[in-house]
Amino acid sequence: MIMNNVSLLILRIIFAGSMLYGHGISKLTKLIEGNVSFSNPIGIGEVPTLILAVFSEFVAPIFIIIGYKTKLFSFFPAATMFVAVFVVHFGDSFKSFEKALLFLTGFVIIMLVGPGKYSIDRKIF
């Protein structure tokens, strides 16, 4: 059982940390600098899309790493990666959406399984 909990901790840290560092920081910087030109794949506008991306790729991963409301916060990067795979890169080569598909899979697994023992969720609830 301890290995399952350690595995979930590692999964949370690697996936959420990679999302935060590899994608979220650059989008947060873009937003702070006022450079709001951004893709609009679901038709809600560039600024709202960028704000949602910052939330999904920077804010939510912080909560996932510490294991707070993990299932809830995992939904947001999963939804963002779903759009990346099935809207933005739909019909493209596998290579163009492979990373988004891996992120989608990881966050869906975290959302379904939960944070494990080593999380704030387990300490509070």
NUTOR-56305 format. One record per residue: residue number from 1; chain; residue in three letters; x, y, z of N, C-alpha, C, O in turn. Coordinates in steps of 0.001 Angstrom, whole numbers. Example, Ala and Ser with C-alpha at 12.3 -4.5 7.8 and 13.67 -1.06 7.14 Angstrom:
BEGIN
+-----+---+-----+---------+---------+---------+---------+----------+---------+---------+---------+---------+---------+---------+---------+
:   k : c :   r :  n_east : n_north :    n_up : ca_east : ca_north :   ca_up :  c_east : c_north :    c_up :  o_east : o_north :    o_up :
+-----+---+-----+---------+---------+---------+---------+----------+---------+---------+---------+---------+---------+---------+---------+
:   1 : A : ALA :   13190 :   -5690 :    7800 :   12300 :    -4500 :    7800 :   13200 :   -3300 :    7800 :   14236 :   -3319 :    8465 :
:   2 : A : SER :   12850 :   -2250 :    7080 :   13670 :    -1060 :    7140 :   12900 :      30 :    7870 :   13409 :    1138 :    8039 :
+-----+---+-----+---------+---------+---------+---------+----------+---------+---------+---------+---------+---------+---------+---------+
END
This chain:
BEGIN
+-----+---+-----+---------+---------+---------+---------+----------+---------+---------+---------+---------+---------+---------+---------+
:   k : c :   r :  n_east : n_north :    n_up : ca_east : ca_north :   ca_up :  c_east : c_north :    c_up :  o_east : o_north :    o_up :
+-----+---+-----+---------+---------+---------+---------+----------+---------+---------+---------+---------+---------+---------+---------+
:   1 : A : MET :     819 :   -1205 :       0 :       0 :        0 :       0 :     860 :    1266 :       0 :     512 :    2256 :    -642 :
:   2 : A : ILE :    1973 :    1230 :     715 :    2833 :     2413 :     760 :    3374 :    2753 :    -634 :    3517 :    3926 :    -980 :
:   3 : A : MET :    3672 :    1719 :   -1431 :    4188 :     1972 :   -2785 :    3129 :    2627 :   -3668 :    3463 :    3456 :   -4514 :
:   4 : A : ASN :    1858 :    2269 :   -3485 :     789 :     2917 :   -4233 :     725 :    4403 :   -3905 :     576 :    5235 :   -4799 :
:   5 : A : ASN :     837 :    4730 :   -2641 :     774 :     6125 :   -2221 :    1997 :    6910 :   -2684 :    1878 :    8068 :   -3085 :
:   6 : A : VAL :    3153 :    6294 :   -2631 :    4368 :     6941 :   -3135 :    4247 :    7130 :   -4648 :    4644 :    8168 :   -5177 :
:   7 : A : SER :    3706 :    6141 :   -5336 :    3511 :     6243 :   -6790 :    2575 :    7392 :   -7143 :    2827 :    8127 :   -8098 :
:   8 : A : LEU :    1501 :    7549 :   -6382 :     570 :     8652 :   -6633 :    1230 :   10002 :   -6362 :     992 :   10965 :   -7092 :
:   9 : A : LEU :    2040 :   10077 :   -5340 :    2776 :    11306 :   -5044 :    3712 :   11655 :   -6204 :    3742 :   12797 :   -6664 :
:  10 : A : ILE :    4466 :   10674 :   -6665 :    5385 :    10890 :   -7791 :    4615 :   11303 :   -9040 :    5024 :   12225 :   -9746 :
:  11 : A : LEU :    3506 :   10629 :   -9316 :    2679 :    10956 :  -10478 :    2200 :   12404 :  -10406 :    2283 :   13134 :  -11394 :
:  12 : A : ARG :    1701 :   12821 :   -9248 :    1224 :    14197 :   -9074 :    2353 :   15199 :   -9285 :    2187 :   16183 :  -10006 :
:  13 : A : ILE :    3491 :   14953 :   -8662 :    4606 :    15900 :   -8742 :    5141 :   15998 :  -10168 :    5396 :   17100 :  -10654 :
:  14 : A : ILE :    5314 :   14870 :  -10841 :    5889 :    14881 :  -12191 :    4935 :   15519 :  -13196 :    5335 :   16411 :  -13944 :
:  15 : A : PHE :    3681 :   15075 :  -13221 :    2746 :    15624 :  -14207 :    2426 :   17085 :  -13932 :    2487 :   17913 :  -14840 :
:  16 : A : ALA :    2085 :   17411 :  -12688 :    1733 :    18796 :  -12379 :    2956 :   19708 :  -12459 :    2858 :   20837 :  -12940 :
:  17 : A : GLY :    4098 :   19227 :  -11994 :    5321 :    20030 :  -12088 :    5733 :   20287 :  -13525 :    6159 :   21391 :  -13865 :
:  18 : A : SER :    5608 :   19275 :  -14366 :    5935 :    19446 :  -15791 :    4982 :   20420 :  -16462 :    5398 :   21241 :  -17281 :
:  19 : A : MET :    3706 :   20330 :  -16117 :    2724 :    21251 :  -16690 :    3022 :   22679 :  -16250 :    3037 :   23601 :  -17065 :
:  20 : A : LEU :    3256 :   22849 :  -14962 :    3522 :    24171 :  -14409 :    4784 :   24775 :  -15024 :    4767 :   25905 :  -15513 :
:  21 : A : TYR :    5858 :   24025 :  -14995 :    7145 :    24541 :  -15469 :    7209 :   24635 :  -16995 :    7712 :   25620 :  -17535 :
:  22 : A : GLY :    6709 :   23633 :  -17678 :    6833 :    23588 :  -19132 :    5820 :   24421 :  -19882 :    6056 :   24796 :  -21031 :
:  23 : A : HIS :    4686 :   24721 :  -19248 :    3629 :    25432 :  -19963 :    3066 :   26612 :  -19183 :    2862 :   27687 :  -19748 :
:  24 : A : GLY :    2815 :   26424 :  -17899 :    2123 :    27434 :  -17109 :    2897 :   28709 :  -16877 :    2333 :   29798 :  -16984 :
:  25 : A : ILE :    4178 :   28601 :  -16561 :    4974 :    29799 :  -16269 :    5039 :   30722 :  -17480 :    4915 :   31938 :  -17334 :
:  26 : A : SER :    5229 :   30167 :  -18661 :    5319 :    31017 :  -19855 :    3986 :   31712 :  -20149 :    3971 :   32856 :  -20605 :
:  27 : A : LYS :    2883 :   31036 :  -19895 :    1573 :    31654 :  -20121 :    1286 :   32714 :  -19065 :     719 :   33761 :  -19377 :
:  28 : A : LEU :    1673 :   32451 :  -17814 :    1506 :    33454 :  -16764 :    2331 :   34697 :  -17087 :    1842 :   35817 :  -16942 :
:  29 : A : THR :    3565 :   34512 :  -17517 :    4422 :    35628 :  -17893 :    3804 :   36422 :  -19039 :    3812 :   37653 :  -19023 :
:  30 : A : LYS :    3282 :   35731 :  -20008 :    2617 :    36361 :  -21157 :    1447 :   37221 :  -20679 :    1277 :   38349 :  -21143 :
:  31 : A : LEU :     646 :   36699 :  -19763 :    -505 :    37429 :  -19238 :     -65 :   38644 :  -18430 :    -625 :   39728 :  -18595 :
:  32 : A : ILE :     923 :   38480 :  -17566 :    1415 :    39587 :  -16740 :    1986 :   40704 :  -17605 :    1792 :   41882 :  -17309 :
:  33 : A : GLU :    2685 :   40338 :  -18668 :    3278 :    41336 :  -19562 :    2239 :   42027 :  -20442 :    2553 :   43004 :  -21122 :
:  34 : A : GLY :    1014 :   41531 :  -20431 :     -43 :    42130 :  -21234 :     -55 :   41665 :  -22675 :    -773 :   42223 :  -23505 :
:  35 : A : ASN :     726 :   40660 :  -22976 :     758 :    40088 :  -24318 :    -337 :   39030 :  -24395 :     -98 :   37848 :  -24151 :
:  36 : A : VAL :   -1539 :   39478 :  -24739 :   -2690 :    38585 :  -24667 :   -3058 :   37964 :  -26012 :   -4133 :   37378 :  -26143 :
:  37 : A : SER :   -2193 :   38081 :  -27002 :   -2492 :    37374 :  -28248 :   -2318 :   35885 :  -27984 :   -1253 :   35427 :  -27570 :
:  38 : A : PHE :   -3379 :   35154 :  -28232 :   -3404 :    33741 :  -27871 :   -4417 :   33056 :  -28774 :   -5318 :   33705 :  -29305 :
:  39 : A : SER :   -4276 :   31777 :  -28946 :   -5234 :    31053 :  -29778 :   -6607 :   31048 :  -29092 :   -6711 :   31243 :  -27881 :
:  40 : A : ASN :   -7639 :   30826 :  -29879 :   -9010 :    30869 :  -29380 :   -9769 :   29644 :  -29901 :  -10732 :   29792 :  -30653 :
:  41 : A : PRO :   -9346 :   28434 :  -29508 :   -9905 :    27228 :  -30118 :  -11360 :   26929 :  -29772 :  -12030 :   26210 :  -30513 :
:  42 : A : ILE :  -11858 :   27463 :  -28663 :  -13250 :    27162 :  -28306 :  -14158 :   28384 :  -28458 :  -15320 :   28346 :  -28054 :
:  43 : A : GLY :  -13638 :   29457 :  -29034 :  -14452 :    30596 :  -29411 :  -14911 :   31512 :  -28291 :  -15965 :   32137 :  -28414 :
:  44 : A : ILE :  -14160 :   31615 :  -27206 :  -14564 :    32510 :  -26118 :  -13716 :   33781 :  -26067 :  -13914 :   34625 :  -25193 :
:  45 : A : GLY :  -12782 :   33916 :  -26988 :  -11905 :    35080 :  -27026 :  -10503 :   34742 :  -26556 :  -10294 :   33791 :  -25802 :
:  46 : A : GLU :   -9550 :   35536 :  -27014 :   -8149 :    35283 :  -26683 :   -7853 :   35475 :  -25201 :   -7188 :   34640 :  -24587 :
:  47 : A : VAL :   -8344 :   36574 :  -24620 :   -8046 :    36869 :  -23210 :   -8662 :   35821 :  -22281 :   -7952 :   35275 :  -21436 :
:  48 : A : PRO :   -9970 :   35520 :  -22409 :  -10513 :    34472 :  -21532 :   -9816 :   33125 :  -21720 :   -9610 :   32392 :  -20753 :
:  49 : A : THR :   -9454 :   32798 :  -22957 :   -8763 :    31534 :  -23204 :   -7402 :   31519 :  -22524 :   -7021 :   30512 :  -21926 :
:  50 : A : LEU :   -6666 :   32623 :  -22607 :   -5359 :    32710 :  -21945 :   -5517 :   32617 :  -20429 :   -4737 :   31931 :  -19769 :
:  51 : A : ILE :   -6510 :   33293 :  -19875 :   -6741 :    33234 :  -18429 :   -7062 :   31800 :  -17999 :   -6539 :   31326 :  -16991 :
:  52 : A : LEU :   -7913 :   31113 :  -18754 :   -8222 :    29716 :  -18442 :   -6979 :   28834 :  -18547 :   -6778 :   27932 :  -17734 :
:  53 : A : ALA :   -6150 :   29103 :  -19556 :   -4919 :    28326 :  -19716 :   -3979 :   28557 :  -18537 :   -3363 :   27611 :  -18046 :
:  54 : A : VAL :   -3861 :   29799 :  -18077 :   -3011 :    30101 :  -16919 :   -3539 :   29379 :  -15681 :   -2766 :   28806 :  -14913 :
:  55 : A : PHE :   -4845 :   29408 :  -15494 :   -5424 :    28709 :  -14351 :   -5156 :   27210 :  -14446 :   -4758 :   26579 :  -13467 :
:  56 : A : SER :   -5377 :   26646 :  -15633 :   -5243 :    25200 :  -15829 :   -3806 :   24716 :  -15808 :   -3535 :   23593 :  -15385 :
:  57 : A : GLU :   -2884 :   25553 :  -16259 :   -1503 :    25105 :  -16428 :    -535 :   25676 :  -15391 :     619 :   25253 :  -15320 :
:  58 : A : PHE :   -1002 :   26643 :  -14583 :    -136 :    27199 :  -13540 :    -763 :   27058 :  -12153 :    -138 :   26505 :  -11248 :
:  59 : A : VAL :   -1978 :   27546 :  -11979 :   -2613 :    27539 :  -10659 :   -3000 :   26115 :  -10238 :   -2599 :   25651 :   -9170 :
:  60 : A : ALA :   -3774 :   25430 :  -11074 :   -4235 :    24081 :  -10722 :   -3085 :   23124 :  -10419 :   -3182 :   22359 :   -9459 :
:  61 : A : PRO :   -1993 :   23132 :  -11200 :    -889 :    22225 :  -10870 :    -275 :   22451 :   -9487 :     216 :   21506 :   -8870 :
:  62 : A : ILE :    -298 :   23675 :   -9001 :     222 :    23928 :   -7653 :    -604 :   23153 :   -6630 :     -57 :   22519 :   -5728 :
:  63 : A : PHE :   -1926 :   23212 :   -6782 :   -2807 :    22492 :   -5861 :   -2679 :   20982 :   -6021 :   -2787 :   20239 :   -5046 :
:  64 : A : ILE :   -2452 :   20534 :   -7240 :   -2270 :    19099 :   -7479 :    -985 :   18607 :   -6817 :    -971 :   17539 :   -6207 :
:  65 : A : ILE :      74 :   19369 :   -6934 :    1358 :    18978 :   -6330 :    1219 :   18813 :   -4824 :    1702 :   17832 :   -4259 :
:  66 : A : ILE :     561 :   19768 :   -4169 :     435 :    19670 :   -2713 :    -699 :   18731 :   -2305 :    -822 :   18368 :   -1135 :
:  67 : A : GLY :   -1518 :   18344 :   -3268 :   -2573 :    17385 :   -2980 :   -3784 :   17993 :   -2306 :   -4383 :   17374 :   -1426 :
:  68 : A : TYR :   -4154 :   19209 :   -2711 :   -5327 :    19866 :   -2158 :   -6435 :   19904 :   -3200 :   -6254 :   20457 :   -4285 :
:  69 : A : LYS :   -7590 :   19311 :   -2869 :   -8717 :    19246 :   -3815 :   -8227 :   18687 :   -5153 :   -8564 :   19193 :   -6223 :
:  70 : A : THR :   -7441 :   17654 :   -5057 :   -6715 :    17100 :   -6191 :   -7627 :   16665 :   -7334 :   -7352 :   16967 :   -8495 :
:  71 : A : LYS :   -8692 :   15970 :   -7016 :   -9596 :    15497 :   -8074 :  -10228 :   16674 :   -8805 :  -10333 :   16661 :  -10032 :
:  72 : A : LEU :  -10644 :   17683 :   -8067 :  -11227 :    18874 :   -8682 :  -10212 :   19595 :   -9562 :  -10491 :   19877 :  -10727 :
:  73 : A : PHE :   -9048 :   19893 :   -9016 :   -8055 :    20658 :   -9768 :   -7456 :   19879 :  -10937 :   -6960 :   20491 :  -11884 :
:  74 : A : SER :   -7489 :   18554 :  -10897 :   -6994 :    17757 :  -12021 :   -7902 :   17868 :  -13238 :   -7468 :   17658 :  -14370 :
:  75 : A : PHE :   -9155 :   18198 :  -12995 :  -10087 :    18362 :  -14108 :   -9620 :   19452 :  -15070 :   -9740 :   19285 :  -16284 :
:  76 : A : PHE :   -9096 :   20556 :  -14560 :   -8773 :    21709 :  -15391 :   -7644 :   21455 :  -16384 :   -7819 :   21740 :  -17569 :
:  77 : A : PRO :   -6491 :   20931 :  -15958 :   -5479 :    20610 :  -16974 :   -5934 :   19482 :  -17895 :   -5560 :   19457 :  -19068 :
:  78 : A : ALA :   -6737 :   18544 :  -17381 :   -7249 :    17477 :  -18247 :   -8145 :   18071 :  -19331 :   -8042 :   17691 :  -20498 :
:  79 : A : ALA :   -9012 :   18991 :  -18958 :   -9897 :    19622 :  -19935 :   -9101 :   20425 :  -20965 :   -9411 :   20394 :  -22156 :
:  80 : A : THR :   -8084 :   21135 :  -20508 :   -7237 :    21906 :  -21415 :   -6518 :   20986 :  -22399 :   -6432 :   21289 :  -23589 :
:  81 : A : MET :   -6005 :   19870 :  -21903 :   -5324 :    18924 :  -22784 :   -6307 :   18206 :  -23711 :   -5942 :   17831 :  -24825 :
:  82 : A : PHE :   -7537 :   18013 :  -23266 :   -8573 :    17447 :  -24137 :   -8795 :   18363 :  -25337 :   -8869 :   17898 :  -26474 :
:  83 : A : VAL :   -8900 :   19659 :  -25081 :   -9061 :    20637 :  -26170 :   -7831 :   20622 :  -27074 :   -7957 :   20682 :  -28297 :
:  84 : A : ALA :   -6651 :   20544 :  -26479 :   -5423 :    20513 :  -27288 :   -5409 :   19312 :  -28223 :   -5054 :   19438 :  -29395 :
:  85 : A : VAL :   -5793 :   18149 :  -27709 :   -5751 :    16918 :  -28507 :   -6869 :   16878 :  -29538 :   -6621 :   16613 :  -30714 :
:  86 : A : PHE :   -8102 :   17142 :  -29103 :   -9263 :    16879 :  -29952 :   -9826 :   18093 :  -30676 :  -10733 :   17953 :  -31496 :
:  87 : A : VAL :   -9302 :   19288 :  -30387 :   -9741 :    20484 :  -31109 :   -8563 :   21114 :  -31841 :   -8578 :   21235 :  -33066 :
:  88 : A : VAL :   -7545 :   21514 :  -31088 :   -6413 :    22225 :  -31684 :   -5637 :   21339 :  -32657 :   -5316 :   21774 :  -33763 :
:  89 : A : HIS :   -5334 :   20115 :  -32262 :   -4497 :    19234 :  -33090 :   -5281 :   18132 :  -33780 :   -4686 :   17184 :  -34293 :
:  90 : A : PHE :   -6604 :   18237 :  -33805 :   -7422 :    17205 :  -34440 :   -7049 :   17081 :  -35917 :   -7060 :   18069 :  -36651 :
:  91 : A : GLY :   -6725 :   15889 :  -36336 :   -6342 :    15650 :  -37724 :   -4865 :   15827 :  -38002 :   -4400 :   15500 :  -39094 :
:  92 : A : ASP :   -4110 :   16343 :  -37027 :   -2666 :    16495 :  -37200 :   -1991 :   15142 :  -37003 :   -2634 :   14154 :  -36648 :
:  93 : A : SER :    -701 :   15119 :  -37236 :      56 :    13889 :  -37008 :     106 :   13576 :  -35511 :     -40 :   14466 :  -34673 :
:  94 : A : PHE :     311 :   12318 :  -35197 :     382 :    11884 :  -33804 :    1432 :   12663 :  -33033 :    1223 :   13019 :  -31873 :
:  95 : A : LYS :    2543 :   12922 :  -33667 :    3646 :    13633 :  -33009 :    3215 :   15010 :  -32509 :    3720 :   15481 :  -31491 :
:  96 : A : SER :    2287 :   15660 :  -33213 :    1889 :    17011 :  -32823 :    1010 :   17044 :  -31573 :     952 :   18065 :  -30889 :
:  97 : A : PHE :     333 :   15952 :  -31270 :    -515 :    15954 :  -30066 :    -100 :   14906 :  -29026 :    -795 :   14705 :  -28029 :
:  98 : A : GLU :    1017 :   14253 :  -29261 :    1455 :    13194 :  -28353 :    1632 :   13685 :  -26914 :    1147 :   13045 :  -25981 :
:  99 : A : LYS :    2320 :   14811 :  -26724 :    2564 :    15328 :  -25373 :    1251 :   15707 :  -24689 :    1055 :   15412 :  -23510 :
: 100 : A : ALA :     358 :   16357 :  -25425 :    -943 :    16728 :  -24848 :   -1735 :   15478 :  -24459 :   -2415 :   15472 :  -23433 :
: 101 : A : LEU :   -1652 :   14433 :  -25263 :   -2354 :    13182 :  -24961 :   -1786 :   12534 :  -23692 :   -2537 :   12003 :  -22875 :
: 102 : A : LEU :    -474 :   12580 :  -23535 :     144 :    12033 :  -22324 :    -286 :   12824 :  -21085 :    -611 :   12239 :  -20052 :
: 103 : A : PHE :    -285 :   14163 :  -21194 :    -760 :    14986 :  -20088 :   -2224 :   14690 :  -19785 :   -2598 :   14541 :  -18622 :
: 104 : A : LEU :   -3049 :   14604 :  -20815 :   -4464 :    14285 :  -20633 :   -4620 :   12982 :  -19866 :   -5388 :   12916 :  -18906 :
: 105 : A : THR :   -3910 :   11961 :  -20272 :   -3989 :    10655 :  -19623 :   -3564 :   10734 :  -18154 :   -4241 :   10200 :  -17275 :
: 106 : A : GLY :   -2449 :   11398 :  -17900 :   -1960 :    11518 :  -16521 :   -2931 :   12245 :  -15618 :   -3174 :   11806 :  -14494 :
: 107 : A : PHE :   -3493 :   13352 :  -16088 :   -4415 :    14112 :  -15248 :   -5756 :   13405 :  -15066 :   -6389 :   13538 :  -14018 :
: 108 : A : VAL :   -6189 :   12662 :  -16069 :   -7411 :    11867 :  -15908 :   -7182 :   10776 :  -14860 :   -8054 :   10529 :  -14028 :
: 109 : A : ILE :   -6030 :   10131 :  -14894 :   -5716 :     9105 :  -13891 :   -5692 :    9720 :  -12489 :   -6256 :    9152 :  -11554 :
: 110 : A : ILE :   -5050 :   10861 :  -12342 :   -5015 :    11535 :  -11040 :   -6429 :   11897 :  -10594 :   -6773 :   11735 :   -9423 :
: 111 : A : MET :   -7243 :   12384 :  -11520 :   -8613 :    12762 :  -11206 :   -9427 :   11548 :  -10747 :  -10227 :   11655 :   -9817 :
: 112 : A : LEU :   -9229 :   10414 :  -11383 :   -9993 :     9213 :  -11049 :   -9524 :    8537 :   -9764 :  -10338 :    8079 :   -8963 :
: 113 : A : VAL :   -8211 :    8478 :   -9575 :   -7644 :     7725 :   -8456 :   -7524 :    8574 :   -7193 :   -7669 :    8060 :   -6084 :
: 114 : A : GLY :   -7265 :    9851 :   -7353 :   -7092 :    10724 :   -6202 :   -5632 :   10903 :   -5846 :   -4750 :   10361 :   -6511 :
: 115 : A : PRO :   -5381 :   11661 :   -4798 :   -4014 :    12072 :   -4476 :   -3187 :   11058 :   -3705 :   -1960 :   11156 :   -3682 :
: 116 : A : GLY :   -3829 :   10095 :   -3080 :   -3093 :     9169 :   -2230 :   -2913 :    9735 :    -830 :   -3389 :   10824 :    -510 :
: 117 : A : LYS :   -2220 :    8973 :     -12 :   -2043 :     9285 :    1408 :   -1213 :   10543 :    1641 :   -1474 :   11293 :    2581 :
: 118 : A : TYR :    -227 :   10776 :     801 :     701 :    11885 :    1013 :     187 :   13135 :     323 :     697 :   13554 :    -717 :
: 119 : A : SER :    -844 :   13723 :     935 :   -1484 :    14900 :     350 :   -2201 :   15676 :    1445 :   -2495 :   15140 :    2513 :
: 120 : A : ILE :   -2471 :   16921 :    1170 :   -3262 :    17728 :    2103 :   -4680 :   17180 :    2183 :   -5292 :   17204 :    3251 :
: 121 : A : ASP :   -5208 :   16689 :    1071 :   -6551 :    16103 :    1083 :   -6686 :   15047 :    2166 :   -7682 :   15033 :    2889 :
: 122 : A : ARG :   -5720 :   14176 :    2292 :   -5792 :    13076 :    3261 :   -5557 :   13570 :    4702 :   -6013 :   12940 :    5656 :
: 123 : A : LYS :   -4859 :   14676 :    4850 :   -4599 :    15210 :    6188 :   -5819 :   15978 :    6732 :   -6071 :   15990 :    7937 :
: 124 : A : ILE :   -6565 :   16614 :    5821 :   -7704 :    17441 :    6236 :   -8988 :   16626 :    6312 :   -9765 :   16770 :    7256 :
: 125 : A : PHE :   -9209 :   15773 :    5324 :  -10515 :    15109 :    5223 :  -10477 :   13695 :    5690 :  -11499 :   13009 :    5665 :
+-----+---+-----+---------+---------+---------+---------+----------+---------+---------+---------+---------+---------+---------+---------+
END
